[in-house]
Amino acid sequence: MNTSRSRGTTLPEIMIAMVIASIVAIGYASTLMYTQNMYNDTVIRSQISQDTYIIDQYIRKKLTLQIADSLSIYADSTAEKAGTTSSSGTILRSVRPGSTVDHVEVISNKLVWGVDSLLHYPIDSEVSSILFTRRNGYSKTILDISLQLSEGTDNLSLDWMISIRN
C-alpha cells in the first residue's frame, strides 16, 4: 500500500508567491505611472512648442510689415485710454500699410491679437507676461518683444528683435 498522500500547497508557499506577485505588480504599476507622466510632459511641451510656432508666424508675417511711425506702445490699458504712448509697455497698436490695425495685449493670461475690430486668441497656452520695447537702431527702428508662456508646470521665455522700416 502506498502511504504517501498529496498534501497540497502550504501556507508559507502561498505567502511567498503572494509577496513575489506583489513585487511584480508594484514594479509594473510604477513603470506604468512613469510612462503616463512622461506622456503628459510630452503633450505639454508639444503644446508650448506649437504655440511658439504660431506666435512666431504672427510676429513675422504681421509685425515685420509695419512702418515705425505706425507703432504705438502703451504701458497699460489706462495709458492706452489716455493716449499716452511709451517706449516700453504691455500693449502694442500698429497700422499696416493697407490701414489694417493690429492690437496686441494679454487679457486674463490669454494673448489677444486684434485685427481691426476682430479679436483672435491665437494660442492655448497662458501668457504670464508680455513686454514690447521700441528703440532706435542705426538706420531702423527696433521692436523688442519678450513673452513668457506657461502650460501646466512648464514655462518658456521667448524674445524677438524685429527691424521696422522708418
C-alpha positions in Angstrom: 0.0 0.0 0.0 1.2 3.5 -0.9 1.1 5.7 2.1 2.2 9.0 0.5 -0.5 11.5 0.0 -0.6 14.8 -1.8 -0.7 17.4 0.9 -1.3 20.5 -1.4 0.2 23.9 -1.0 1.4 25.0 2.3 0.8 28.4 3.8 4.4 29.6 3.6 4.5 28.7 -0.1 1.3 30.7 -0.7 2.7 33.7 1.2 6.0 33.6 -0.8 4.0 33.5 -4.1 1.9 36.5 -2.9 5.0 38.5 -2.0 6.6 37.8 -5.4 3.4 38.7 -7.2 3.1 41.9 -5.2 6.6 43.0 -6.1 6.0 42.3 -9.8 2.7 44.2 -9.6 4.2 47.2 -7.9 7.0 47.3 -10.4 4.6 47.2 -13.3 2.4 49.9 -11.8 5.4 52.2 -11.2 6.5 51.7 -14.8 3.0 52.5 -16.0 2.8 55.7 -13.9 6.2 56.8 -15.0 5.2 56.3 -18.7 2.0 58.3 -18.1 3.9 61.2 -16.5 6.3 61.2 -19.4 3.5 61.2 -21.9 1.8 64.2 -20.1 5.0 66.1 -20.1 5.5 65.5 -23.8 1.9 66.7 -24.5 2.5 69.9 -22.5 5.8 70.6 -24.2 4.3 69.9 -27.6 1.5 72.4 -26.9 4.1 75.1 -25.9 6.1 74.3 -29.0 3.1 74.6 -31.2 2.1 77.9 -29.6 5.6 79.2 -30.0 5.4 78.5 -33.7 2.1 80.2 -34.1 3.2 83.3 -32.2 6.4 83.4 -34.3 4.4 83.3 -37.5 2.1 86.0 -36.3 5.0 88.2 -35.5 7.0 87.5 -38.7 4.0 87.9 -41.0 2.2 90.8 -39.4 4.6 92.9 -37.4 7.5 92.9 -39.8 5.3 94.7 -42.4 4.8 97.7 -40.0 6.1 101.2 -40.5 7.9 102.6 -37.5 5.6 105.7 -37.4 2.6 103.5 -37.1 3.7 101.7 -33.9 2.2 102.8 -30.6 3.3 101.2 -27.3 1.2 101.7 -24.1 2.3 100.9 -20.6 -1.1 99.5 -19.8 -4.8 99.9 -20.7 -5.2 103.1 -18.6 -2.3 104.7 -20.6 -4.0 103.5 -23.9 -7.3 105.1 -23.0 -5.5 108.3 -22.2 -3.5 108.1 -25.4 -0.2 108.2 -23.5 2.5 106.3 -25.5 5.7 104.9 -24.1 8.9 103.3 -25.4 8.1 100.2 -23.4 4.8 98.6 -22.3 2.4 95.7 -22.5 0.1 96.8 -25.3 1.1 97.3 -28.9 -1.0 99.0 -31.5 0.1 99.3 -35.1 -1.2 100.1 -38.5 -0.2 98.1 -41.6 0.3 99.7 -45.0 -3.3 98.8 -46.0 -4.7 100.6 -43.0 -5.3 97.3 -41.1 -4.9 97.9 -37.4 -3.2 95.3 -35.2 -3.7 95.5 -31.4 -1.8 93.0 -29.2 -2.2 92.6 -25.5 -2.6 90.0 -22.8 -6.1 89.8 -21.1 -6.6 87.2 -18.3 -3.4 85.4 -19.2 -4.5 85.0 -22.8 -2.8 86.6 -25.8 -5.3 88.7 -27.7 -4.4 89.8 -31.2 -7.0 92.2 -32.6 -7.1 92.8 -36.3 -9.3 95.8 -36.9 -12.3 95.1 -34.7 -11.9 91.2 -34.9 -10.3 89.6 -31.9 -8.1 86.5 -32.2 -6.8 84.2 -29.5 -4.1 82.5 -31.5 -2.6 80.3 -28.7 -3.9 78.0 -26.0 -1.0 78.4 -23.5 -1.2 81.0 -20.8 0.9 84.1 -21.2 2.2 85.3 -17.9 3.9 88.4 -19.2 4.5 90.3 -22.4 6.6 93.4 -23.0 7.1 95.5 -26.1 10.1 97.8 -26.3 10.8 100.3 -29.1 14.3 101.6 -29.6 16.2 103.3 -32.4 18.9 101.4 -34.3 21.4 102.9 -36.7 19.1 103.1 -39.7 15.9 101.4 -38.5 13.5 101.3 -35.5 13.9 98.1 -33.5 11.0 96.5 -31.8 11.9 94.0 -29.0 9.2 91.6 -27.8 9.5 89.5 -24.7 6.9 86.9 -23.9 6.5 84.3 -21.1 4.4 81.2 -21.9 3.1 78.8 -19.3 1.4 75.5 -19.7 1.0 73.3 -16.6 4.3 73.5 -14.7 6.4 74.3 -17.8 7.4 77.9 -18.7 9.1 79.2 -21.8 10.5 82.6 -22.3 10.6 84.0 -25.9 12.3 87.1 -27.2 12.2 88.7 -30.7 14.1 91.6 -32.1 12.4 93.0 -35.2 13.6 95.7 -37.5 10.9 98.0 -38.6 11.1 100.3 -41.6 11.3 104.0 -40.9 
